[in-house]
Amino acid sequence: MLRVDNDVTNFLHFYFSLSYNIPICNLELRFSFNKVHDGDILLKSGLCLPPLSSLEKILINEGYGNLISEDNIIGLLNYGIQSEKFRELWFFHCELPEFIRPGIIPETAKSRQIK
């Protein structure tokens, strides 16, 4: 599992893993997620995480009271489904919308039964 927070050292481990083709299955973003932009995850630091072909699970922890928007949830699903192995999207200690419009959920996410 790769844990990315606002620590530059963790981010350097991420790029080291990419450079040497080390598979990253679980991606945990602690207090570092900003938004999904053009298919990449944009961190609060301004750095971008490109898609990961081995990704199975994304965990987002933004702290109590921080809202993750419907657009960002769909963006995270779209980011994840770029990996054939992606199966889970988790949110911890953050506020989520009361509902997500079913029509905007990617068909690939529905067909793979992503949790």
C-alpha positions, 0 to 999 in steps of 0.5 A: 500500500502506498500512503500519500499525505502532504509529506514529500517523502511519501510522494517520492516513494510513489514516483520511485515505485512508478519508475521501477514498475513496482505495482501499487495496489492500494492508494491511501490519500490522507489529508492530501486529496484535492480533486481529479483533473484530466484523469489524474488525481491532483493533490493539495500540494499541486502534484499529480498522481497519474493512473496506476495500472495495478490499482485495486483500492483507493482510500480517502481520509480528509478529516471530519467536516470536509465534503467530498463532492459528487464530481470528485467521487465520480472523478475518483471512480473514473481514475480507478477504473483505468485499472482493470484490477480496481474494485474498491473506493473507501472514504474515511472521516469525511463528509459525502453527498446525501446521494449521487445521481445514478446517471453519472456513475460510469457504466464500467464501475457499475458492471464491475460492481465496484464497492 
